Amino acid sequence: MEIKIGSRTISPNHPTYFIADIAANHDGSLERAKLLIRLAKDAGADAAKFQNFQAPKIVSDYGFQNLGSQQSHQSKWKKSVSEVYKDATVPFDWTPELKAICDEVGIDYFSSPYDFEAIDYLDQYMPAYKVGSGEIDWIEALEKMAFKGKPVILATGAANIGEVQRAVHTILRINTQLILLQCNTNYTGSLENLKFVNLNVLKTYATMFPTLNLGLSDHTPGHATVLGAIALGARVIEKHFTDDNDREGPDHPFAMNPSSWEEMVKRSRELEAALGSADKVVADNEKETVVIQRRCLRAARNLSKGEVVTRELLDVLRPATLGAIKPDVIDAVIGTKLINDLPKGKELNWTDLTKA
């Protein structure tokens, strides 16, 4: 089904919608956040996305302090998990200004809300809700977002198919405007992660949920995953975005920068053009090659009126002159009689023949 996000239509028959996830890459600066919006637009993004959370409402300091060593991508963090989330917070009072900049440059604004207060507050500013992978089994939050009546974009990293089904059906019971994203939530940015992206899950989603639009939320370097996902039917792509991968912060190392983002969009638009139609027809740009590369029946020697056509009298040669008899009906030509003289090499037309 077609889904509208802002002025854009999301469907398999429309261009891919690119979401630049600025997330924590504002580094605590509203001005940096605004700069990244402008850079994302210039690089070809269709939306600039943030993440609205309040550290005490998303992580338990006690829980992480007693979890032991930090896990996965968090192992490189120099601060505690709670401190990192506190530093990465997007204050609610930034929202009107971020939305205004997005409107000014012509890019959609939205955010992933991580608590009930954020879900309600952001509603007036956003054309869609993005659900982070970590929320996939927080059913009451999924329901609260679905009831807002706007498109819901659901990432499915670190989830099994049963959890995906439950989340999908939870949302669809309330709101049919759902976009389902395949995702792997290892944020180390290593090429080793490519073997865990599992783009073929998009085939499973297409089979299980044929009415849904699909996409990819990705954290791997390069463009292979994005191009592969688009080829498999994804029409929403979310990648993290920064202006400098060397900046210190949780999301900078694996984010796309303006140069790599622009290249990604360019290559994706080329792929979309190449994917084209599912109908197998003679394309407009190859109509001439139907003549010059195909064959037709031609006189193997000078032929005289009244001769009965045998196989030996026929050559099958290029070009396939318009109106000439094609080789797939050669059996119907053999045994007919010529009603015209034909020089060697001349194409045969049905008007040259009669029944013997």
KOLTI-256217 format. One record per atom (N, C-alpha, C): x, y, z. Coordinates in steps of 0.05 Angstrom, whole numbers, padded with zeros to 5 digits, always signed. Example, Ala and Ser with C-alpha at 12.3 -4.5 7.8 and 13.67 -1.06 7.14 Angstrom:
2
+00264-00114+00156 +00246-00090+00156 +00264-00066+00156 +00257-00045+00142 +00273-00021+00143 +00258+00001+00157 
This chain:
356
+00017-00024+00000 +00000+00000+00000 +00017+00025+00000 +00006+00047-00010 +00021+00072-00010 +00017+00086+00017 +00039+00097+00027 +00039+00112+00052 +00052+00140+00047 +00039+00160+00057 +00049+00187+00054 +00065+00195+00079 +00089+00205+00075 +00105+00217+00096 +00112+00245+00086 +00101+00265+00098 +00104+00292+00088 +00093+00293+00059 +00110+00303+00041 +00101+00305+00013 +00109+00281-00003 +00122+00261+00010 +00133+00238-00004 +00114+00214-00002 +00113+00198-00023 +00097+00174-00023 +00117+00150-00020 +00111+00133-00001 +00127+00109+00003 +00112+00085-00009 +00124+00072-00029 +00113+00048-00041 +00135+00036-00059 +00131+00011-00067 +00151-00002-00084 +00154+00013-00111 +00135+00029-00118 +00136+00042-00144 +00146+00071-00142 +00156+00079-00119 +00166+00106-00115 +00195+00105-00106 +00209+00128-00110 +00238+00128-00103 +00242+00122-00073 +00265+00111-00067 +00272+00105-00039 +00274+00130-00022 +00264+00127+00002 +00263+00149+00022 +00286+00146+00041 +00304+00166+00042 +00328+00164+00058 +00326+00180+00084 +00330+00167+00106 +00328+00180+00133 +00356+00182+00144 +00364+00207+00149 +00390+00212+00162 +00386+00213+00192 +00395+00193+00205 +00392+00191+00234 +00415+00207+00248 +00409+00231+00255 +00429+00248+00268 +00434+00239+00297 +00413+00229+00309 +00415+00216+00336 +00432+00233+00355 +00453+00221+00365 +00470+00234+00386 +00492+00251+00374 +00493+00253+00347 +00516+00266+00335 +00514+00297+00336 +00494+00307+00349 +00493+00336+00355 +00513+00344+00376 +00523+00324+00392 +00544+00328+00412 +00536+00350+00433 +00510+00351+00438 +00500+00370+00459 +00497+00398+00449 +00499+00403+00423 +00497+00430+00412 +00474+00433+00393 +00456+00451+00399 +00433+00456+00381 +00443+00466+00354 +00464+00483+00354 +00474+00493+00329 +00486+00471+00312 +00500+00452+00325 +00510+00429+00310 +00487+00413+00298 +00466+00409+00313 +00443+00395+00304 +00431+00408+00279 +00429+00435+00279 +00419+00449+00256 +00438+00446+00232 +00464+00448+00238 +00483+00444+00216 +00480+00417+00203 +00477+00396+00219 +00475+00369+00208 +00449+00366+00192 +00428+00380+00199 +00404+00379+00183 +00409+00390+00155 +00423+00413+00155 +00429+00426+00129 +00447+00408+00112 +00467+00396+00125 +00486+00379+00110 +00472+00354+00100 +00454+00343+00116 +00439+00319+00107 +00422+00326+00083 +00408+00348+00083 +00392+00356+00060 +00410+00359+00036 +00432+00373+00039 +00450+00377+00016 +00461+00351+00005 +00464+00331+00022 +00474+00305+00013 +00453+00287+00001 +00427+00295+00002 +00406+00280-00011 +00388+00265+00007 +00388+00271+00034 +00370+00258+00052 +00341+00269+00049 +00322+00253+00054 +00294+00261+00053 +00283+00268+00080 +00296+00258+00101 +00287+00264+00128 +00311+00266+00147 +00309+00283+00167 +00329+00284+00188 +00316+00275+00214 +00327+00255+00226 +00315+00242+00249 +00332+00245+00274 +00319+00249+00296 +00332+00251+00322 +00321+00229+00340 +00331+00228+00364 +00321+00209+00384 +00316+00224+00410 +00291+00223+00418 +00283+00238+00442 +00281+00218+00466 +00300+00220+00484 +00299+00204+00508 +00309+00221+00531 +00301+00213+00555 +00311+00224+00579 +00325+00201+00594 +00350+00205+00600 +00367+00183+00610 +00353+00166+00632 +00340+00178+00652 +00328+00162+00673 +00304+00146+00663 +00293+00154+00640 +00269+00140+00629 +00276+00119+00608 +00302+00116+00602 +00309+00096+00582 +00329+00076+00593 +00346+00084+00612 +00365+00065+00623 +00365+00066+00653 +00371+00044+00665 +00373+00042+00694 +00403+00044+00701 +00411+00065+00715 +00439+00067+00723 +00447+00044+00740 +00429+00036+00758 +00435+00013+00776 +00439-00012+00759 +00421-00015+00739 +00422-00039+00723 +00449-00042+00708 +00458-00020+00696 +00483-00021+00680 +00507-00023+00699 +00505-00009+00722 +00528-00010+00740 +00532-00039+00751 +00511-00054+00752 +00513-00081+00762 +00512-00103+00740 +00514-00094+00715 +00514-00113+00693 +00541-00125+00689 +00562-00112+00699 +00589-00121+00694 +00601-00103+00673 +00620-00114+00657 +00633-00098+00637 +00613-00089+00616 +00619-00066+00604 +00601-00056+00583 +00601-00074+00559 +00578-00075+00545 +00574-00095+00525 +00577-00084+00497 +00585-00101+00477 +00584-00094+00449 +00597-00067+00443 +00583-00050+00428 +00594-00024+00421 +00599-00006+00446 +00584-00012+00468 +00587+00004+00492 +00614+00000+00505 +00628-00021+00498 +00654-00027+00511 +00675-00006+00506 +00671+00010+00485 +00690+00031+00478 +00682+00058+00491 +00660+00059+00504 +00651+00084+00516 +00668+00090+00541 +00677+00115+00543 +00694+00123+00566 +00677+00132+00590 +00652+00137+00586 +00634+00145+00608 +00614+00122+00613 +00600+00124+00635 +00580+00104+00641 +00557+00106+00621 +00541+00085+00619 +00519+00085+00600 +00500+00108+00606 +00494+00112+00631 +00476+00134+00639 +00487+00161+00631 +00513+00165+00635 +00525+00191+00628 +00524+00195+00597 +00529+00174+00582 +00529+00177+00553 +00501+00184+00544 +00480+00171+00555 +00453+00177+00547 +00445+00206+00556 +00455+00214+00579 +00449+00241+00588 +00461+00262+00569 +00486+00257+00560 +00499+00275+00542 +00485+00275+00514 +00474+00253+00506 +00462+00250+00480 +00433+00260+00479 +00422+00268+00501 +00394+00276+00502 +00389+00300+00484 +00367+00299+00469 +00356+00321+00454 +00335+00335+00471 +00340+00358+00482 +00320+00371+00499 +00294+00377+00483 +00272+00374+00497 +00247+00379+00484 +00246+00407+00471 +00258+00427+00485 +00256+00455+00475 +00272+00460+00450 +00288+00440+00441 +00301+00442+00415 +00282+00436+00392 +00261+00421+00398 +00244+00410+00377 +00233+00431+00358 +00220+00452+00368 +00209+00472+00349 +00230+00484+00330 +00254+00488+00340 +00275+00499+00324 +00286+00479+00303 +00288+00454+00311 +00297+00433+00293 +00276+00430+00271 +00251+00429+00278 +00229+00427+00259 +00230+00451+00240 +00234+00475+00250 +00235+00499+00233 +00257+00498+00213 +00281+00488+00221 +00303+00486+00202 +00297+00466+00181 +00285+00443+00189 +00277+00423+00169 +00257+00435+00149 +00238+00449+00158 +00218+00462+00140 +00232+00482+00122 +00251+00496+00133 +00265+00517+00117 +00281+00505+00094 +00294+00482+00099 +00311+00471+00078 +00296+00450+00061 +00272+00442+00070 +00256+00424+00054 +00263+00395+00059 +00264+00387+00084 +00269+00360+00092 +00250+00353+00115 +00241+00328+00116 +00222+00320+00137 +00237+00318+00164 +00222+00325+00185 +00233+00322+00212 +00217+00301+00227 +00231+00283+00239 +00218+00267+00260 +00239+00255+00279 +00229+00241+00299 +00246+00232+00320 +00235+00205+00331 +00253+00190+00343 +00245+00165+00357 +00239+00172+00386 +00215+00170+00395 +00209+00175+00423 +00214+00150+00440 +00226+00154+00464 +00232+00131+00481 +00218+00132+00508 +00198+00148+00511 +00181+00147+00534 +00154+00159+00527 +00134+00155+00544 +00107+00164+00538 +00105+00194+00535 +00120+00209+00551 +00120+00238+00549 +00129+00247+00521 +00151+00234+00512 +00161+00241+00485 +00142+00234+00463 +00128+00211+00466 +00109+00203+00446 +00087+00225+00443 +00077+00235+00465 +00056+00255+00464 +00067+00282+00455 +00090+00290+00465 +00101+00316+00458 +00108+00319+00429 +00120+00298+00417 +00129+00300+00390 +00107+00299+00369 +00084+00290+00376 +00062+00286+00357 +00056+00310+00340 +00057+00334+00352 +00050+00358+00337 +00071+00366+00316 +00095+00354+00318 +00117+00362+00301 +00124+00342+00279 +00113+00318+00280 +00124+00297+00263 +00103+00286+00244 +00111+00278+00219 +00093+00265+00201 +00093+00235+00204 +00111+00224+00221 +00113+00195+00224 +00128+00189+00250 +00124+00165+00261 +00138+00156+00285 +00158+00134+00276 +00182+00137+00286 +00202+00116+00282 +00206+00101+00308 +00203+00075+00308 +00206+00058+00331 +00233+00045+00330 +00250+00050+00350 +00276+00037+00351 +00274+00008+00357 +00294-00008+00349 +00292-00037+00352 +00289-00045+00381 +00301-00030+00399 +00299-00038+00427 +00271-00037+00439 +00252-00025+00425 +00225-00021+00436 +00206-00043+00425 +00216-00062+00410 +00199-00080+00395 +00180-00096+00413 +00188-00102+00437 +00170-00117+00455 +00157-00100+00477 +00160-00073+00474 +00146-00055+00493 +00118-00049+00480 +00100-00068+00483 +00075-00067+00469 +00059-00042+00475 +00058-00034+00500 +00042-00010+00506 +00052+00015+00492 +00079+00017+00488 +00090+00040+00474 +00083+00038+00444 +00084+00014+00433 +00077+00010+00405 +00048+00018+00400 +00031+00010+00419 +00002+00017+00416 -00002+00047+00418 +00012+00060+00437 +00009+00089+00440 +00017+00104+00415 +00039+00096+00402 +00047+00109+00377 +00027+00102+00355 +00018+00078+00353 +00000+00070+00332 -00026+00086+00333 -00035+00091+00358 -00060+00106+00361 -00058+00135+00353 -00034+00145+00348 -00032+00173+00338 -00041+00176+00310 -00044+00153+00296 -00055+00154+00269 -00036+00162+00247 -00010+00163+00253 +00010+00170+00233 +00026+00145+00225 +00040+00147+00202 +00056+00124+00195 +00076+00116+00217 +00079+00091+00220 +00098+00080+00240 +00120+00065+00225 +00145+00071+00231 +00168+00058+00219 +00180+00041+00241 +00180+00015+00237 +00188-00004+00258 +00214-00018+00251 +00235-00013+00266 +00260-00028+00262 +00259-00054+00278 +00272-00075+00268 +00269-00101+00279 +00296-00115+00286 +00316-00098+00294 +00341-00110+00301 +00340-00126+00327 +00357-00146+00330 +00359-00162+00354 +00332-00174+00362 +00316-00182+00343 +00290-00194+00348 +00287-00219+00332 +00271-00238+00342 +00265-00262+00326 +00238-00258+00312 +00231-00276+00294 +00208-00272+00277 +00182-00272+00293 +00182-00286+00315 +00158-00286+00332 +00153-00258+00344 +00175-00246+00353 +00173-00219+00365 +00165-00199+00343 +00175-00202+00319 +00168-00185+00297 +00138-00187+00291 +00129-00212+00289 +00100-00217+00284 +00083-00203+00305 +00090-00207+00330 +00073-00195+00351 +00073-00165+00349 +00096-00152+00344 +00097-00123+00342 +00081-00114+00317 +00085-00127+00295 +00070-00119+00271 +00040-00121+00275 +00031-00143+00286 +00002-00146+00289 -00009-00127+00310 +00007-00121+00330 -00001-00101+00350 -00007-00074+00337 +00011-00066+00320 +00008-00040+00306 -00014-00041+00285 -00015-00063+00269 -00035-00065+00248 -00064-00066+00258 -00067-00076+00282 -00094-00077+00293 -00105-00048+00298 -00087-00029+00300 -00094-00001+00306 -00090+00016+00281 -00069+00011+00266 -00060+00030+00246 -00046+00014+00224 -00057+00016+00199 -00046+00000+00177 -00022+00014+00164 -00015+00038+00172 +00007+00053+00160 +00033+00045+00172 +00042+00021+00166 +00066+00010+00178 +00088+00005+00158 +00112+00013+00164 +00135+00007+00147 +00154-00010+00164 +00162-00033+00154 +00178-00053+00169 +00207-00053+00159 +00225-00048+00178 +00254-00047+00171 +00269-00071+00181 +00284-00084+00164 +00304-00103+00173 +00327-00087+00186 +00340-00099+00206 +00361-00084+00220 +00378-00104+00235 +00404-00097+00237 +00422-00111+00255 +00433-00090+00274 +00432-00095+00300 +00437-00074+00319 +00465-00076+00332 +00484-00086+00317 +00512-00084+00325 +00523-00058+00313 +00531-00040+00331 +00538-00013+00322 +00568-00008+00320 +00584-00030+00317 +00613-00026+00317 +00623-00017+00290 +00606-00017+00269 +00614-00008+00243 +00635-00025+00229 +00637-00050+00237 +00657-00069+00226 +00646-00082+00200 +00664-00086+00181 +00656-00101+00157 +00648-00130+00163 +00658-00140+00186 +00651-00167+00195 +00621-00169+00199 +00608-00146+00204 +00579-00147+00210 +00562-00152+00185 +00574-00150+00161 +00559-00155+00137 +00546-00182+00137 +00560-00202+00148 +00549-00229+00147 +00525-00232+00167 +00520-00212+00183 +00498-00213+00201 +00474-00195+00193 +00477-00180+00171 +00456-00162+00163 +00431-00177+00153 +00436-00200+00140 +00414-00217+00131 +00392-00203+00115 +00401-00192+00093 +00382-00178+00076 +00359-00196+00066 +00365-00222+00064 +00344-00240+00055 +00320-00241+00073 +00322-00231+00098 +00299-00228+00115 +00278-00211+00101 +00286-00193+00084 +00266-00176+00070 +00248-00194+00053 +00259-00216+00042 +00242-00235+00027 +00222-00248+00045 +00230-00255+00069 +00212-00266+00089 +00190-00247+00096 +00198-00222+00101 +00178-00201+00108 +00158-00197+00085 +00168-00197+00060 +00151-00193+00037 +00130-00216+00035 +00139-00240+00042 +00121-00263+00041 +00101-00262+00063 +00110-00256+00088 +00093-00257+00111 +00074-00233+00113 +00084-00210+00103 +00069-00185+00106 +00067-00171+00078 +00053-00183+00059 +00054-00173+00032 +00043-00145+00028 +00028-00134+00047 +00016-00108+00043 +00035-00086+00054 +00056-00094+00068 +00073-00074+00081 +00095-00064+00063 +00102-00038+00066 +00127-00028+00054 +00150-00035+00072 +00173-00041+00059 +00196-00051+00073 +00219-00031+00071 +00239-00035+00089 +00262-00018+00089 +00285-00031+00104 +00306-00015+00108 +00330-00024+00122 +00341-00002+00140 +00346-00009+00165 +00361+00008+00183 +00388-00005+00186 +00409+00010+00178 +00435-00004+00175 +00458+00013+00188 +00479-00002+00197 +00501+00011+00211 +00528+00001+00200 +00528-00012+00177 +00552-00023+00166 +00565-00002+00147 +00591-00003+00142 +00604+00015+00124 +00598+00008+00095 +00602+00027+00077 +00598+00022+00049 +00569+00022+00040 +00564+00014+00015 +00538+00016+00004 +00525-00011-00004 +00539-00033+00001 +00529-00059-00008 +00502-00066+00004 +00499-00061+00030 +00474-00068+00043 +00451-00052+00033 +00455-00026+00029 +00434-00008+00019 +00425-00016-00009 +00445-00020-00027 +00438-00027-00054 +00424-00055-00055 +00434-00073-00039 +00421-00100-00038 +00393-00098-00028 +00388-00082-00007 +00362-00079+00004 +00342-00067-00016 +00351-00047-00030 +00334-00034-00051 +00327-00054-00072 +00347-00070-00081 +00342-00091-00101 +00321-00111-00091 +00320-00115-00065 +00301-00135-00054 +00275-00122-00046 +00271-00096-00053 +00245-00084-00049 +00244-00063-00027 +00265-00058-00012 +00265-00037+00009 +00261-00010-00004 +00244+00007+00008 +00240+00034-00002 +00243+00055+00020 +00252+00047+00043 +00260+00065+00064 +00287+00056+00074 +00306+00075+00074 +00333+00069+00084 +00340+00089+00106 +00349+00078+00129 +00358+00095+00151 +00387+00089+00157 +00403+00109+00158 +00432+00107+00165 +00438+00131+00183 +00457+00126+00202 +00466+00148+00219 +00482+00168+00202 +00482+00194+00211 +00494+00215+00195 +00510+00233+00213 +00534+00240+00204 +00551+00259+00219 +00567+00275+00198 +00581+00296+00207 +00598+00311+00189 +00627+00302+00192 +00633+00287+00212 +00661+00279+00217 +00663+00253+00233 +00672+00232+00220 +00673+00206+00233 +00694+00205+00255 +00712+00224+00257 +00733+00224+00277 +00725+00238+00303 +00701+00250+00303 +00692+00263+00328 +00687+00242+00350 +00690+00250+00374 +00685+00232+00396 +00655+00231+00403 +00645+00207+00405 +00616+00204+00411 +00608+00176+00403 +00585+00167+00413 +00577+00139+00409 +00570+00132+00380 +00560+00152+00365 +00550+00145+00338 +00567+00155+00315 +00587+00171+00321 +00603+00183+00299 +00619+00161+00283 +00631+00142+00296 +00649+00124+00280 +00635+00108+00258 +00610+00100+00262 +00597+00083+00242 +00577+00098+00225 +00575+00125+00229 +00556+00141+00214 +00566+00147+00186 +00548+00153+00168 +00555+00163+00141 +00562+00193+00144 +00580+00202+00127 +00586+00231+00127 +00575+00243+00101 +00575+00269+00098 +00562+00280+00074 +00572+00269+00048 +00598+00263+00045 +00608+00252+00020 +00598+00224+00015 +00599+00206+00036 +00591+00178+00032 +00560+00177+00029 +00546+00195+00042 +00517+00195+00040 +00509+00203+00011 +00521+00224+00001 +00515+00233-00026 +00521+00210-00046 +00543+00196-00042 +00550+00174-00060 +00529+00152-00058 +00520+00146-00033 +00500+00125-00029 +00474+00132-00044 +00465+00157-00042 +00440+00165-00055 +00444+00163-00085 +00466+00173-00095 +00471+00172-00124 +00471+00144-00135 +00485+00126-00121 +00486+00098-00130 +00458+00085-00128 +00443+00093-00108 +00416+00082-00104 +00397+00091-00126 +00399+00116-00134 +00382+00126-00155 +00389+00113-00182 +00415+00107-00186 +00423+00092-00210 +00411+00064-00209 +00411+00051-00186 +00400+00024-00184 +00370+00025-00189 +00356+00045-00178 +00327+00047-00182 +00321+00049-00212 +00337+00066-00226 +00333+00068-00255 +00337+00042-00269 +00358+00027-00260 +00364+00001-00272 +00343-00020-00266 +00331-00019-00242 +00311-00039-00235 +00286-00037-00253 +00278-00013-00259 +00257-00009-00279 +00231-00025-00274 +00220-00035-00296 +00195-00049-00296 +00198-00079-00294 +00178-00092-00283 +00178-00121-00282 +00167-00133-00308 +00156-00117-00326 +00146-00126-00351 +00169-00131-00371 +00170-00154-00383 +00191-00160-00403 +00181-00152-00430 +00191-00130-00440 +00183-00120-00467 +00209-00111-00481 +00206-00104-00507 +00227-00092-00522 +00229-00063-00512 +00251-00055-00499 +00253-00028-00488 +00256-00008-00511 +00249+00017-00505 +00250+00037-00525 +00277+00041-00537 +00298+00037-00520 +00325+00042-00530 +00338+00018-00545 +00322-00004-00548 +00333-00027-00562 +00316-00035-00586 +00298-00017-00594 +00281-00024-00617 +00296-00026-00642 +00317-00010-00645 +00334-00012-00669 +00350-00038-00670 +00357-00048-00646 +00373-00073-00646 +00356-00097-00652 +00330-00095-00650 +00312-00116-00660 +00317-00121-00690 +00324-00100-00704 +00330-00102-00732 +00358-00111-00737 +00378-00098-00724 +00405-00103-00732 +00417-00129-00719 +00405-00138-00697 +00416-00162-00684 +00400-00187-00689 +00376-00184-00699 +00359-00208-00705 +00362-00215-00735 +00352-00238-00742 +00355-00249-00769 +00328-00251-00783 +00329-00253-00809 +00305-00259-00825 +00313-00278-00847 +00293-00287-00862 +00298-00306-00885 +00306-00290-00909 +00328-00299-00922 +00339-00285-00945 +00346-00306-00967 +00346-00296-00991 +00352-00313-01014 +00381-00322-01014 +00385-00349-01014 +00413-00359-01013 +00427-00357-01041 +00411-00353-01061 +00422-00348-01088 +00401-00331-01103 +00406-00324-01128 +00386-00311-01144 +00363-00331-01148 +00339-00322-01141 +00315-00339-01143 +00296-00329-01164 +00283-00348-01178 +00265-00341-01200 +00236-00346-01193 +00219-00329-01204 +00190-00333-01201 +00182-00361-01209 +00166-00374-01192 +00156-00400-01198 +00171-00422-01184 +00195-00416-01173 +00210-00437-01159 +00196-00444-01133 +00197-00470-01127 +00187-00480-01101 +00209-00477-01080 +00203-00465-01058 +00223-00459-01038 +00231-00484-01023 +00257-00489-01022 +00268-00510-01005 +00286-00498-00984 +00294-00514-00965 +00311-00503-00944 +00338-00493-00955 +00348-00506-00976 +00373-00498-00988 +00372-00471-01001 +00349-00461-01008 +00346-00436-01021 +00345-00412-01001 +00346-00419-00975 +00343-00398-00955 +00368-00394-00938 +00375-00370-00933 +00395-00362-00913 +00380-00349-00890 +00391-00352-00866 +00380-00338-00842 +00401-00318-00833 +00397-00293-00839 +00418-00273-00835 +00407-00247-00824 +00425-00233-00811 +00419-00205-00803 +00421-00187-00827 +00408-00164-00827 +00389-00154-00807 +00361-00164-00812 +00344-00162-00791 +00316-00170-00793 +00300-00146-00804 +00301-00143-00830 +00288-00120-00843 +00258-00120-00836 +00248-00097-00830 +00220-00095-00822 +00202-00107-00844 +00183-00124-00835 +00164-00137-00853 +00174-00164-00864 +00200-00170-00861 +00211-00195-00871 +00202-00218-00854 +00204-00242-00866 +00195-00266-00852 +00217-00274-00832 +00209-00280-00807 +00228-00286-00786 +00234-00316-00786 +00257-00324-00776 +00265-00353-00777 +00248-00372-00761 +00233-00362-00742 +00217-00381-00726 +00194-00393-00741 +00188-00383-00766 +00166-00395-00782 +00177-00406-00808 +00202-00414-00808 +00215-00424-00832 +00201-00448-00843 +00190-00465-00826 +00176-00489-00836 +00152-00482-00852 +00139-00460-00847 +00115-00452-00862 +00123-00441-00890 +00148-00433-00893 +00157-00422-00918 +00165-00444-00938 +00178-00465-00927 +00187-00488-00944 +00163-00501-00957 +00165-00504-00984 +00143-00516-00999 +00125-00495-01013 +00129-00469-01006 +00113-00449-01020 +00127-00442-01047 +00113-00426-01064 +00123-00420-01090 +00128-00390-01092 +00150-00382-01105 +00157-00354-01108 +00140-00341-01130 +00129-00318-01125 +00114-00303-01145 +00130-00279-01155 +00155-00276-01145 +00172-00254-01153 +00200-00265-01157 +00216-00252-01174 +00245-00258-01175 +00258-00244-01151 +00278-00258-01139 +00291-00246-01116 +00321-00249-01120 +00336-00227-01118 +00365-00229-01120 +00377-00241-01095 +00401-00252-01097 +00414-00264-01074 +00417-00244-01052 +00410-00252-01027 +00412-00235-01004 +00386-00219-00998 +00367-00219-01017 +00342-00204-01013 +00325-00218-00992 +00313-00202-00974 +00295-00213-00954 +00269-00223-00967 +00258-00244-00954 +00232-00255-00963 +00210-00242-00947 +00189-00235-00962 +00164-00225-00949 +00142-00244-00957 +00120-00245-00942 +00098-00263-00949 +00086-00255-00976 +00089-00230-00983 +00078-00222-01009 +00094-00233-01033 +00118-00246-01027 +00134-00259-01048 +00125-00287-01052 +00107-00298-01037 +00101-00327-01037 +00071-00332-01041 +00067-00356-01051 +00040-00367-01054 +00041-00397-01049 +00018-00409-01046 +00018-00438-01042 +00027-00452-01068 +00042-00473-01064 +00053-00488-01088 +00030-00503-01101 
